[in-house]
Amino acid sequence: MTLLTPEALQRLARRQQCPLCTGQKTMDAALCRRCRTKLPTHMRSNLEGIQRRDPSSVERALRQAALYIDVHFSSVRRFGGGKKR
């Protein structure tokens, strides 16, 4: 488990690409708009305006978002939904 430092948080906020996909990010967000819309509303707010947040809370929110997207979309694919790859 790695902890985000304030410098790493600044780099993440300025990064152009989303760490979960290849989408272009909006500034000061951890994920791109497309990935944030896939999340429930209570998870979205923790990934916006990350420069003002505590690094540990942003790291926890990123981990939860990655787990949610992976688990949710793998279960959708198991029941026949989603894109076939």
Order of alpha helices (4+ residues) and beta strands (2+ residues): alpha-alpha-alpha-alpha
